[in-house]
Amino acid sequence: MAVLQLLIRLPRPMDQVWPSLSTAEGLATWFTPTDVLQPRLGGTVTLGDLGTGTITAWDVDRMAEYTVDPGGRIRFHLEPDGETGSTLRFTHEFRGEGETEPAWRARFERLIDSLNS
């Protein structure tokens, strides 16, 4: 099992970032098309090419964790960062060579661009 962890500072407060991590529309703007997302612990999620699975952690406005097959476990954990920003603690546990740090960094650059527009 491989584990990728990143810490990303975002230019918006948590309440403005949360929809980008927790809704099908938000995830589609920077990450992947999301065909199904039932926003609750135990809900079903389908993340584009990463697969279908379950929401394995859900703390509204703070944490979303999606466990999909074959894509692994993806966790977004938001924390406040000053008055106007937030910090995202990102973890992706996966098997094989499927995901790389450069690919995730490119996705997070798209997220930051979408938050700035």
Residue pairs with C-beta under 8 A, 6 or more apart in sequence:
1 93
1 94
1 95
2 93
2 94
2 95
2 96
3 91
3 92
3 93
4 90
4 91
4 92
4 94
4 99
4 101
4 104
5 89
5 90
5 91
5 92
6 88
6 89
6 90
6 101
6 104
6 105
6 108
7 87
7 88
7 89
7 90
8 87
8 88
8 90
8 108
8 111
8 112
9 81
9 85
9 86
9 87
9 88
10 17
10 81
10 85
10 86
10 87
10 88
10 111
10 112
10 115
11 84
11 85
11 112
11 115
11 116
12 84
12 85
12 86
12 115
13 80
13 83
13 84
13 85
13 86
14 61
14 62
14 78
14 79
14 80
14 86
15 61
16 115
17 78
17 86
17 88
17 115
18 60
18 61
18 62
18 78
19 25
19 26
20 26
20 27
20 29
20 30
20 111
20 114
20 115
21 27
21 64
21 76
21 78
21 88
22 37
22 39
22 60
22 64
22 76
23 34
23 37
23 39
24 34
24 35
24 36
24 37
27 34
27 37
27 47
28 34
29 110
29 111
29 114
30 107
30 108
30 110
30 111
30 113
30 114
31 47
31 48
31 107
31 110
31 111
32 47
32 48
32 49
32 50
33 48
34 45
34 46
34 47
34 48
35 46
35 48
36 44
36 45
36 46
36 52
37 43
37 44
37 45
37 46
37 55
38 44
38 45
38 55
39 55
39 58
40 55
40 58
41 55
41 56
41 57
41 58
42 54
42 55
43 54
43 55
43 58
44 52
44 53
44 54
44 55
45 52
45 53
45 54
45 55
45 66
45 68
46 52
46 68
47 53
47 66
47 68
47 71
47 74
49 71
50 68
50 70
50 71
50 72
50 74
51 68
51 69
51 70
51 71
52 68
52 69
53 66
53 67
53 68
53 69
53 71
54 66
54 67
55 64
55 65
55 66
55 67
56 65
56 66
56 67
56 73
57 63
57 64
57 65
57 75
58 64
58 65
61 78
62 77
62 78
62 79
63 75
63 76
63 77
63 78
64 75
64 76
65 73
65 74
65 75
65 76
66 73
66 74
66 75
67 73
67 74
68 74
70 95
70 98
71 94
71 98
71 99
72 92
72 93
72 94
72 95
72 98
72 99
73 91
73 92
73 93
73 94
74 90
74 91
74 92
75 89
75 90
75 91
75 92
76 88
76 89
76 90
77 88
77 89
77 90
77 91
78 86
78 87
78 88
78 89
79 86
79 87
79 88
79 89
80 86
80 87
81 87
88 108
90 104
90 108
92 99
92 104
